[in-house]
Amino acid sequence: MALTIGIDSGSTTTKGILLEDGIIRRRFLCPTPFRPADAINEAWETLRAGLGTPPFLTVTGYGRKLVDYADKQVTEISCHGLGARLLAPDTRIIIDIGGQDSKVIQLDHNGNLTDFLMNDKCAAGTGRFLEVISRTLGASVEQLDHITQGVAPHPVSSMCTVFAESEVISLRSAGVAPQAILAGVINAMARRSANFISRLPAQGPLLFTGGVSRCVTFRQMLAEQLGMQVHTHSDAQFAGAIGAALIGQRQRHSA
């Protein structure tokens, strides 16, 4: 029995996976606190509880260097590619939209990383951006699908977090319904993501990962902007942690 743990210490959430020979046995998810190492410790203790011999631990994400007991530390790009292929083996391109960054990863037909793009300099188009705009309109990210279902998006021109927030307030003052504004924001984000994806040549199958992938409205609008099907998975938010656990599995087998 080869047990490995992968922990993805993200900017807004910390994810963890206990993997047994490629099968997910346990999951861990919590908001990343002011001290990210605390969430990593909690994930480690929760996932290994009752296992006896500690599993091989691989840590990825922003906080990967904050603990000294990990067996391996790896960058998130390779982890997301591996994790995506476990969830959807035919995947050739991945769009991952997390709390404070977004990335596009291209794979060859064998699942090997061939190219990637990453945006971690601007909050626009990230989960944080969506959270700020939703809160400005008195909603939560969890309510977005219910609020925007079947609503025509109102044009939103600015994708800078500061200016977009001001524009949203102005639109609301002008009487534009908050549902239409939110739909417009999501549509603008989907358009930005589609342009980001188009900078790489790979053409599907595409897997949408990260916390924002849970938003059905976003997924539908992204598919419309791309003119292609956008797939996701119930464990898509765990792709980085899954990939980290898979890297640990390979390391253990090669030892």
HELIX and SHEET records of a PDB file:
HELIX    1   1 PRO A   36  ARG A   48  1                                  13    
HELIX    2   2 GLU A   76  LEU A   87  1                                  12    
HELIX    3   3 GLY A  127  THR A  136  1                                  10    
HELIX    4   4 VAL A  141  GLN A  143  5                                   3    
HELIX    5   5 LEU A  144  THR A  148  1                                   5    
HELIX    6   6 THR A  161  SER A  173  1                                  13    
HELIX    7   7 PRO A  178  ILE A  197  1                                  20    
HELIX    8   8 GLY A  211  ARG A  214  5                                   4    
HELIX    9   9 VAL A  216  LEU A  226  1                                  11    
HELIX   10  10 ALA A  236  PHE A  238  5                                   3    
HELIX   11  11 ALA A  239  SER A  254  1                                  16    
SHEET    1   A 5 ILE A  23  PRO A  31  0                                        
SHEET    2   A 5 THR A  13  GLU A  20 -1                                        
SHEET    3   A 5 LEU A   3  SER A   9 -1                                        
SHEET    4   A 5 PHE A  56  GLY A  61  1                                        
SHEET    5   A 5 LYS A  72  GLN A  73  1                                        
SHEET    1   B 5 LEU A 113  ASN A 119  0                                        
SHEET    2   B 5 SER A 102  LEU A 107 -1                                        
SHEET    3   B 5 ILE A  93  ILE A  97 -1                                        
SHEET    4   B 5 LEU A 206  THR A 209  1                                        
SHEET    5   B 5 VAL A 230  HIS A 231  1                                        
END                                                                             
